[in-house]
Amino acid sequence: MAGGKETTRQKMINIMYLVLLAMLALNVSDTILNAFKNINDSLDASKVNVSASLDQLFTAFENTELKNKPERAKPLWDDANKAKDLADDLNKDLQRLKDEFKAKGEGINPETGDLTLRDNLDIAQDIMITKKEGEKLKAKINDTRAKLIALLPQGATIAATLEAKDPAKPVNGKTKWEDINFGDGTPLTAANTILTKIQADLKNAEIEVVKKIFGKMSETQMTFDNFKAVAVPSSSYVIQGQPYKAEVFLTASDTKSNPAITVNGSPLTVKDGVGTYTGGTGSVGVFKWRGTIRVKQTNGDFKDYPTPEMTYQVAKPSATVSSTNLNVIYAGIPNPFSISAPGFPLESVKASISEGSLSGGAGKFMINVPGSLVGKDVTISVSAANEGKTISLGNSVFRVKPVPNPVAKFAGKMGGIISGNKMASENEVTASIDNFEFDVKVKVTKFNITIVKPRQEAQIIYCQGDNLNAQAKAALANLPFKSVVYIDNVQVQLPDGRTPTVNSMVFTVN
């Protein structure tokens, strides 16, 4: 395994990889072959997600840093593309081997969606061991990893598990990486899944290296040689009676040397090269101002750099509507809102919603919308009482979103190694929404448990609710070493009315 901190996705892939190795010692039943197919599909989906994120990284860097700071960004852009080329080159070899598996395996069986000869024990061994493709692949994986790390600063490494190492101790009598993964007794679908896992590891390594390369943009200060005056107002729309502020500064100036800055002829107080201008807001209307920055040149002379003419508008008070938690409304749960209007007492501010319900007052409101509004917009209208009259202060539109799908857990884990005693002592499958701003209670309504004992056929048990039934408890008692337990088809009940099927879990008994 590679050093460094691993992501959750990488940890899950490692767990699945261990499960694959354990399965190779079992009888090759249809249930096990289907399990390999399901894991292969999950790895493929993970590759697609990482590829999409990688494309977004390149696009964002190209449209911002490379466009705005080409001198500094171009070397990093080139290194990132070198990483991409290295990954693409290894991926071509992996795909070539998968294509050869597919050809020798007589294509895809439309009924299983898997290789037609998926249970064949000779094809993978012939290609990867007899023809030494496994030995070549091992060398290519390790060479690619070394070249990716070489693109990073000295001493840096990658956490991704893109590595092909021979084991420190023999595994079932096998001492080489290629024999363990593709040697005698390896079904064709298992070998194909291992290649898919390597492709997923490759994508994770690629995106990790690219992120670290692009992250160098923020490590070094940029030296400017082009003077330009800049005026940045905090806002061009100001409420009557509130101050108008703007920062006037010279880009590329030395923070230890403060230039002289004036606005409309009046000097500003300057600190760290930045002057702050406060404009008057005592009356309603449009106001204009212009600043000047005077800089001493290297020859001792002074040069003035005028700002563009700046404009700000002072307006009557209006309503401000903001979500207490997020800038959206979640269906099926109470959403707390703070609603106020500058210049009006909180008690005088009223609010209504176009669909759903809104309750509360004195600036604190609670909004509830049903699941039928997910994906739609709702409008919050605000008004206030002033001198016996009701004044409309405007409308705000919010998007209704569904509550995120929860994560299922068993024994507090999403999978991995577990003791037989711990497995036997647990009674329920739980689900929760992690890292969410709201406390949402989620109920598991049903799930399946598949138990695969060494050299025995798989046993499938269907459970209703979140508790294990008597059959499941009995089956989990006294599980032999290296038994594999799958918990899948976990369905939950969300407060917005949805009943999604969430993540599956794989446990290996030690």
C-alpha positions as CSV (number, residue, x, y, z in Angstrom):
1,M,0.0,0.0,0.0
2,A,1.1,3.6,-0.6
3,G,2.1,5.9,2.2
4,G,0.2,9.1,3.1
5,K,-3.3,9.9,4.0
6,E,-5.9,8.0,1.8
7,T,-9.3,9.3,0.8
8,T,-12.5,7.4,1.7
9,R,-12.8,6.3,-1.9
10,Q,-9.3,4.8,-1.9
11,K,-9.9,3.0,1.4
12,M,-13.1,1.4,0.0
13,I,-11.2,0.3,-3.1
14,N,-8.5,-1.3,-0.9
15,I,-11.2,-3.1,1.1
16,M,-12.8,-4.4,-2.1
17,Y,-9.4,-5.5,-3.3
18,L,-8.8,-7.6,-0.1
19,V,-12.3,-9.1,-0.5
20,L,-11.3,-10.1,-4.1
21,L,-8.2,-11.9,-2.9
22,A,-10.1,-13.7,-0.2
23,M,-12.7,-14.8,-2.8
24,L,-10.1,-16.5,-5.0
25,A,-9.8,-19.2,-2.4
26,L,-13.5,-20.0,-2.6
27,N,-15.5,-22.2,-5.0
28,V,-16.4,-20.2,-8.1
29,S,-20.2,-20.0,-7.9
30,D,-22.5,-17.8,-9.8
31,T,-23.1,-15.7,-6.7
32,I,-19.4,-15.0,-6.3
33,L,-19.0,-14.3,-10.0
34,N,-21.9,-11.9,-9.8
35,A,-20.2,-10.2,-6.8
36,F,-17.1,-9.7,-8.9
37,K,-19.3,-8.2,-11.6
38,N,-21.0,-5.8,-9.2
39,I,-17.6,-4.7,-7.7
40,N,-16.3,-4.1,-11.3
41,D,-19.3,-1.9,-12.1
42,S,-18.7,0.1,-8.9
43,L,-15.1,0.6,-9.7
44,D,-16.1,1.7,-13.2
45,A,-18.5,4.3,-11.8
46,S,-15.8,5.6,-9.5
47,K,-13.5,6.1,-12.5
48,V,-16.1,8.1,-14.3
49,N,-16.7,10.3,-11.2
50,V,-12.9,11.0,-10.8
51,S,-12.5,11.6,-14.5
52,A,-15.2,14.2,-14.4
53,S,-13.6,15.9,-11.4
54,L,-10.2,15.8,-13.2
55,D,-11.7,17.5,-16.3
56,Q,-13.2,20.2,-14.1
57,L,-9.8,20.8,-12.5
58,F,-8.1,21.3,-15.9
59,T,-10.9,23.5,-17.2
60,A,-11.0,25.7,-14.1
61,F,-7.2,26.1,-14.1
62,E,-7.1,26.9,-17.9
63,N,-9.9,29.5,-17.6
64,T,-8.5,31.3,-14.6
65,E,-4.8,30.8,-13.7
66,L,-3.5,30.0,-17.2
67,K,-5.5,32.8,-18.7
68,N,-4.7,35.4,-16.1
69,K,-1.2,34.5,-15.0
70,P,0.3,32.6,-18.0
71,E,4.0,33.1,-17.1
72,R,3.6,31.3,-13.8
73,A,0.8,29.0,-14.6
74,K,2.3,27.5,-17.9
75,P,5.0,25.3,-16.2
76,L,2.4,23.9,-13.8
77,W,0.0,23.3,-16.7
78,D,2.7,21.5,-18.6
79,D,3.5,19.3,-15.6
80,A,-0.2,18.5,-15.0
81,N,-0.5,17.4,-18.7
82,K,2.6,15.2,-18.3
83,A,0.8,13.5,-15.4
84,K,-2.2,13.1,-17.6
85,D,-0.1,11.6,-20.4
86,L,1.6,9.2,-18.0
87,A,-1.8,8.0,-16.7
88,D,-3.2,7.7,-20.2
89,D,-0.3,5.6,-21.4
90,L,-0.7,3.1,-18.5
91,N,-4.5,3.1,-19.0
92,K,-4.0,2.1,-22.6
93,D,-2.1,-0.9,-21.6
94,L,-4.7,-1.8,-19.0
95,Q,-7.5,-1.4,-21.5
96,R,-5.6,-3.5,-24.1
97,L,-5.4,-6.4,-21.6
98,K,-9.1,-6.0,-20.7
99,D,-9.9,-6.1,-24.5
100,E,-7.9,-9.2,-24.8
101,F,-9.8,-10.8,-21.9
102,K,-13.0,-9.8,-23.6
103,A,-11.9,-11.4,-26.9
104,K,-10.6,-14.6,-25.3
105,G,-13.7,-14.7,-23.1
106,E,-16.0,-14.7,-26.1
107,G,-17.4,-11.2,-25.5
108,I,-20.2,-10.1,-23.2
109,N,-23.1,-12.4,-22.2
110,P,-26.3,-10.2,-22.5
111,E,-27.9,-12.1,-19.6
112,T,-25.2,-11.5,-17.0
113,G,-23.7,-8.3,-18.5
114,D,-20.3,-10.1,-17.8
115,L,-17.8,-11.9,-19.9
116,T,-19.3,-15.0,-21.4
117,L,-16.4,-17.3,-20.1
118,R,-16.2,-15.4,-16.8
119,D,-15.6,-18.6,-14.8
120,N,-12.7,-19.7,-17.0
121,L,-9.6,-20.4,-14.9
122,D,-7.0,-20.6,-17.7
123,I,-7.4,-17.4,-19.9
124,A,-6.1,-14.9,-17.4
125,Q,-3.2,-17.2,-16.3
126,D,-2.2,-17.8,-20.0
127,I,-2.2,-14.1,-20.9
128,M,-0.8,-12.6,-17.7
129,I,1.6,-15.4,-16.5
130,T,2.5,-17.6,-19.4
131,K,2.9,-14.7,-21.8
132,K,4.4,-12.5,-19.0
133,E,1.9,-9.7,-19.4
134,G,1.5,-9.5,-15.6
135,E,5.3,-9.0,-15.1
136,K,5.3,-6.3,-17.7
137,L,2.3,-4.6,-16.1
138,K,3.9,-4.7,-12.7
139,A,6.9,-2.9,-14.0
140,K,4.8,-0.3,-15.9
141,I,2.7,0.4,-12.8
142,N,5.7,1.0,-10.6
143,D,7.4,3.1,-13.3
144,T,4.3,5.2,-13.7
145,R,4.0,5.8,-10.0
146,A,7.7,6.9,-9.8
147,K,7.3,9.3,-12.7
148,L,4.2,10.8,-11.2
149,I,5.9,11.4,-7.9
150,A,8.9,12.9,-9.8
151,L,6.5,15.7,-10.9
152,L,6.0,16.7,-7.3
153,P,8.4,18.7,-5.0
154,Q,11.3,16.7,-3.6
155,G,10.2,14.4,-0.7
156,A,6.5,14.5,-1.7
157,T,4.6,11.3,-2.3
158,I,1.1,10.2,-3.2
159,A,-1.5,8.4,-1.0
160,A,-3.2,6.6,-3.9
161,T,-2.6,2.8,-4.0
162,L,-1.1,2.8,-7.5
163,E,1.6,0.3,-6.7
164,A,2.4,-3.3,-7.6
165,K,4.6,-4.9,-4.9
166,D,5.5,-8.5,-4.3
167,P,4.3,-9.5,-0.8
168,A,6.7,-9.6,2.1
169,K,5.4,-13.1,2.9
170,P,4.0,-15.7,0.5
171,V,0.2,-15.7,-0.1
172,N,-1.1,-19.2,-0.6
173,G,2.4,-20.2,-1.6
174,K,2.6,-17.4,-4.2
175,T,5.5,-14.9,-3.9
176,K,4.9,-12.6,-6.9
177,W,2.4,-9.8,-7.4
178,E,1.3,-11.1,-10.8
179,D,0.8,-14.7,-9.5
180,I,-1.3,-13.6,-6.6
181,N,-3.6,-11.4,-8.8
182,F,-3.7,-13.4,-12.1
183,G,-2.2,-16.9,-11.3
184,D,-3.6,-20.4,-11.0
185,G,-7.2,-20.5,-9.9
186,T,-8.1,-16.9,-10.9
187,P,-11.5,-16.7,-12.7
188,L,-11.5,-14.5,-15.8
189,T,-14.0,-12.0,-14.3
190,A,-11.8,-11.7,-11.2
191,A,-8.8,-10.9,-13.2
192,N,-10.8,-8.3,-15.2
193,T,-12.0,-6.7,-12.0
194,I,-8.5,-6.4,-10.7
195,L,-7.5,-4.5,-13.9
196,T,-10.5,-2.2,-13.3
197,K,-9.3,-1.6,-9.8
198,I,-5.8,-0.7,-11.1
199,Q,-7.5,1.8,-13.5
200,A,-9.4,3.3,-10.5
201,D,-6.2,3.5,-8.5
202,L,-4.5,5.2,-11.5
203,K,-7.3,7.8,-11.8
204,N,-7.0,8.5,-8.0
205,A,-3.2,8.9,-8.3
206,E,-3.6,11.2,-11.4
207,I,-6.1,13.6,-9.7
208,E,-4.0,13.6,-6.5
209,V,-0.8,14.6,-8.4
210,V,-2.7,17.2,-10.6
211,K,-4.2,18.8,-7.5
212,K,-0.8,19.1,-5.8
213,I,0.7,20.6,-9.0
214,F,-2.0,23.1,-9.4
215,G,-1.8,23.9,-5.7
216,K,1.7,25.3,-6.3
217,M,0.0,28.5,-7.6
218,S,-0.7,29.7,-4.1
219,E,2.7,28.8,-2.6
220,T,4.7,31.7,-4.1
221,Q,4.2,35.4,-4.2
222,M,3.9,36.9,-7.7
223,T,6.2,39.8,-8.6
224,F,4.5,42.5,-10.6
225,D,6.3,45.1,-12.8
226,N,3.2,46.8,-14.2
227,F,1.7,49.5,-12.1
228,K,-2.1,49.9,-12.2
229,A,-4.4,51.8,-9.8
230,V,-7.4,49.9,-8.5
231,A,-10.4,51.0,-6.6
232,V,-12.6,48.2,-5.0
233,P,-15.9,49.3,-3.4
234,S,-17.5,47.0,-0.8
235,S,-20.8,47.6,-2.7
236,S,-22.1,50.0,-5.3
237,Y,-25.6,49.9,-3.7
238,V,-25.9,51.4,-0.2
239,I,-28.8,51.8,2.2
240,Q,-29.5,55.4,3.2
241,G,-27.7,56.2,6.5
242,Q,-25.2,53.4,6.0
243,P,-21.5,54.2,5.2
244,Y,-20.0,53.6,1.8
245,K,-16.5,52.1,1.8
246,A,-14.0,51.4,-0.9
247,E,-10.4,50.2,-0.9
248,V,-8.0,52.2,-3.1
249,F,-4.6,50.5,-3.7
250,L,-1.9,50.0,-6.2
251,T,-1.3,46.5,-7.3
252,A,2.4,45.5,-7.1
253,S,3.3,48.1,-4.6
254,D,5.6,47.3,-1.7
255,T,3.5,46.9,1.5
256,K,6.4,48.5,3.5
257,S,6.2,51.7,1.4
258,N,2.9,53.5,1.4
259,P,2.1,55.7,-1.6
260,A,0.1,58.9,-1.3
261,I,-3.6,58.4,-2.1
262,T,-6.2,61.1,-2.5
263,V,-9.9,61.1,-3.4
264,N,-11.3,64.2,-4.9
265,G,-8.2,66.0,-3.7
266,S,-8.5,64.9,-0.1
267,P,-5.8,62.7,1.3
268,L,-6.6,59.2,2.7
269,T,-5.0,57.3,5.6
270,V,-2.8,54.6,4.0
271,K,-1.8,51.3,5.6
272,D,0.1,48.5,3.9
273,G,-0.3,50.2,0.6
274,V,-4.1,50.4,0.9
275,G,-6.3,53.5,1.5
276,T,-9.9,53.2,2.7
277,Y,-12.4,55.8,1.4
278,T,-15.7,56.4,3.2
279,G,-18.3,58.2,1.2
280,G,-21.3,60.1,2.5
281,T,-24.7,58.4,2.5
282,G,-26.9,61.0,4.2
283,S,-29.2,61.5,1.2
284,V,-30.6,59.3,-1.6
285,G,-29.0,59.6,-5.0
286,V,-26.0,58.7,-7.3
287,F,-22.6,59.8,-6.2
288,K,-19.2,59.8,-8.1
289,W,-15.6,60.0,-7.0
290,R,-12.1,59.5,-8.4
291,G,-8.9,58.6,-6.6
292,T,-5.3,59.3,-7.4
293,I,-2.2,57.3,-6.3
294,R,1.1,59.0,-6.3
295,V,4.2,56.7,-6.5
296,K,7.8,57.5,-6.3
297,Q,9.8,56.1,-9.2
298,T,13.3,54.6,-9.1
299,N,14.7,57.9,-10.4
300,G,13.2,59.9,-7.6
301,D,10.4,61.4,-9.5
302,F,6.7,61.0,-8.7
303,K,4.1,59.6,-11.0
304,D,0.3,59.8,-10.6
305,Y,-2.0,56.8,-11.3
306,P,-5.6,57.9,-11.4
307,T,-8.4,55.4,-10.8
308,P,-11.4,55.1,-13.1
309,E,-14.4,57.2,-12.1
310,M,-16.3,55.3,-9.5
311,T,-20.1,55.5,-8.9
312,Y,-22.3,54.4,-6.0
313,Q,-26.0,54.7,-5.4
314,V,-27.7,55.5,-2.0
315,A,-31.2,54.0,-2.0
316,K,-34.1,53.7,0.4
317,P,-34.2,50.6,2.7
318,S,-35.2,47.3,1.3
319,A,-35.6,43.7,2.7
320,T,-32.8,41.2,3.1
321,V,-33.8,37.5,3.2
322,S,-31.1,35.0,4.0
323,S,-31.2,31.3,5.0
324,T,-29.9,30.6,8.4
325,N,-28.1,27.4,7.2
326,L,-27.9,27.4,3.4
327,N,-29.0,29.4,0.4
328,V,-31.6,26.7,-0.4
329,I,-34.6,25.2,1.1
330,Y,-34.7,21.4,1.9
331,A,-37.9,19.5,1.4
332,G,-39.5,17.6,4.2
333,I,-37.6,19.3,7.1
334,P,-37.9,22.6,9.0
335,N,-35.7,25.3,7.5
336,P,-34.9,28.2,9.9
337,F,-34.7,31.7,8.2
338,S,-33.7,35.1,9.5
339,I,-35.7,37.9,7.7
340,S,-35.0,41.6,8.5
341,A,-35.3,44.9,6.8
342,P,-32.9,47.8,7.6
343,G,-34.8,50.7,9.1
344,F,-37.8,48.7,10.2
345,P,-38.3,47.0,13.6
346,L,-38.2,43.2,13.5
347,E,-41.7,43.0,14.9
348,S,-43.1,45.0,11.9
349,V,-41.5,42.7,9.3
350,K,-43.9,40.0,7.8
351,A,-43.2,37.2,5.4
352,S,-45.2,34.7,3.3
353,I,-44.2,31.9,0.9
354,S,-45.7,31.0,-2.5
355,E,-45.9,27.2,-1.7
356,G,-45.4,25.3,1.5
357,S,-45.7,26.9,5.0
358,L,-44.0,29.7,6.8
359,S,-44.3,30.4,10.6
360,G,-42.7,32.6,13.2
361,G,-42.0,36.3,13.6
362,A,-39.7,39.0,15.1
363,G,-37.1,38.1,12.4
364,K,-37.0,34.4,13.1
365,F,-39.1,32.1,10.8
366,M,-39.4,28.4,10.0
367,I,-40.2,27.2,6.5
368,N,-41.5,23.8,5.5
369,V,-42.0,22.5,2.0
370,P,-43.2,19.1,0.8
371,G,-41.1,16.7,-1.3
372,S,-43.4,17.4,-4.3
373,L,-41.6,20.7,-4.7
374,V,-38.1,19.3,-5.1
375,G,-36.4,20.9,-8.1
376,K,-38.9,23.8,-8.2
377,D,-38.6,27.4,-7.0
378,V,-40.6,29.0,-4.2
379,T,-40.9,32.7,-3.6
380,I,-40.6,34.4,-0.2
381,S,-42.4,37.8,-0.1
382,V,-41.5,40.4,2.6
383,S,-43.5,43.4,3.8
384,A,-43.3,45.8,6.7
385,A,-45.7,48.1,8.5
386,N,-44.7,51.8,8.4
387,E,-47.0,54.6,9.8
388,G,-50.1,52.5,9.6
389,K,-49.4,51.3,6.0
390,T,-48.0,48.0,4.7
391,I,-45.0,48.4,2.4
392,S,-43.9,45.6,0.1
393,L,-40.1,45.2,0.4
394,G,-39.6,42.7,-2.4
395,N,-39.5,39.0,-3.2
396,S,-36.7,36.4,-3.0
397,V,-36.7,33.1,-4.9
398,F,-35.2,29.9,-3.4
399,R,-34.6,26.5,-5.0
400,V,-36.1,23.5,-3.2
401,K,-33.6,20.6,-2.9
402,P,-33.9,17.1,-1.6
403,V,-32.2,16.0,1.6
404,P,-28.9,14.2,0.7
405,N,-29.0,10.5,0.7
406,P,-27.7,9.0,4.0
407,V,-24.8,6.5,4.5
408,A,-25.7,3.1,5.8
409,K,-23.5,1.5,8.5
410,F,-23.3,-1.8,10.4
411,A,-21.4,-1.9,13.7
412,G,-20.5,1.7,13.0
413,K,-18.6,0.9,9.9
414,M,-19.2,0.9,6.1
415,G,-17.3,-2.3,5.5
416,G,-13.9,-3.8,6.1
417,I,-12.4,-6.3,8.5
418,I,-14.6,-7.3,11.5
419,S,-14.3,-9.9,14.2
420,G,-16.7,-12.7,14.4
421,N,-17.8,-11.8,17.9
422,K,-18.5,-8.2,16.8
423,M,-20.5,-9.4,13.8
424,A,-22.6,-11.7,16.0
425,S,-23.3,-9.1,18.7
426,E,-24.8,-6.5,16.3
427,N,-28.5,-6.2,15.8
428,E,-29.3,-3.5,13.4
429,V,-28.3,-1.5,10.2
430,T,-28.3,2.2,10.8
431,A,-28.3,5.2,8.4
432,S,-27.3,8.8,8.9
433,I,-26.5,11.9,6.9
434,D,-23.0,12.9,7.7
435,N,-21.7,16.5,7.5
436,F,-25.1,17.9,7.0
437,E,-26.3,21.2,8.5
438,F,-29.6,19.7,9.7
439,D,-30.3,17.0,12.3
440,V,-32.3,14.6,10.1
441,K,-33.5,11.2,11.5
442,V,-33.4,8.5,8.9
443,K,-35.0,5.1,9.3
444,V,-33.8,1.9,7.5
445,T,-36.8,0.0,6.1
446,K,-35.3,-3.1,4.6
447,F,-32.0,-4.7,3.6
448,N,-30.4,-8.0,2.4
449,I,-27.6,-9.9,4.0
450,T,-25.5,-12.3,1.8
451,I,-23.1,-14.6,3.7
452,V,-20.3,-16.4,1.9
453,K,-18.5,-18.9,4.0
454,P,-15.2,-20.4,2.7
455,R,-16.0,-23.2,0.2
456,Q,-19.7,-22.9,0.7
457,E,-22.6,-21.5,-1.4
458,A,-23.7,-18.0,-0.6
459,Q,-26.7,-17.6,1.8
460,I,-29.1,-14.7,1.2
461,I,-31.4,-13.4,3.9
462,Y,-34.0,-10.6,3.5
463,C,-34.7,-8.4,6.5
464,Q,-37.5,-5.9,7.0
465,G,-37.0,-2.7,9.1
466,D,-33.6,-1.9,10.5
467,N,-33.1,-4.9,12.8
468,L,-31.7,-8.3,11.9
469,N,-34.3,-11.0,11.9
470,A,-33.9,-14.3,13.7
471,Q,-32.6,-16.1,10.6
472,A,-29.9,-13.4,10.1
473,K,-28.8,-13.4,13.7
474,A,-28.5,-17.2,13.6
475,A,-26.5,-17.1,10.3
476,L,-24.1,-14.5,11.7
477,A,-23.3,-16.5,14.8
478,N,-20.0,-18.3,14.8
479,L,-18.9,-17.3,11.3
480,P,-15.7,-19.1,10.3
481,F,-12.5,-17.1,9.5
482,K,-12.4,-15.3,6.1
483,S,-16.2,-15.5,5.8
484,V,-17.5,-12.5,3.7
485,V,-20.7,-10.7,4.6
486,Y,-22.5,-8.4,2.1
487,I,-25.2,-6.0,3.3
488,D,-26.9,-4.5,0.2
489,N,-30.2,-3.2,-1.1
490,V,-30.4,-1.0,2.0
491,Q,-33.6,1.1,1.6
492,V,-34.3,4.1,3.9
493,Q,-37.2,6.4,4.5
494,L,-36.4,10.1,4.2
495,P,-38.5,13.0,5.6
496,D,-39.3,14.3,2.1
497,G,-41.1,11.0,1.3
498,R,-38.3,9.4,-0.8
499,T,-37.2,5.8,-0.1
500,P,-33.8,5.5,-1.9
501,T,-31.5,2.5,-1.9
502,V,-28.2,3.6,-0.4
503,N,-24.6,2.2,-0.2
504,S,-23.7,-1.5,0.1
505,M,-21.3,-2.8,2.6
506,V,-18.7,-5.7,2.5
507,F,-17.2,-7.2,5.7
508,T,-14.5,-9.9,6.0
509,V,-14.5,-11.9,9.3
510,N,-11.1,-12.2,10.9
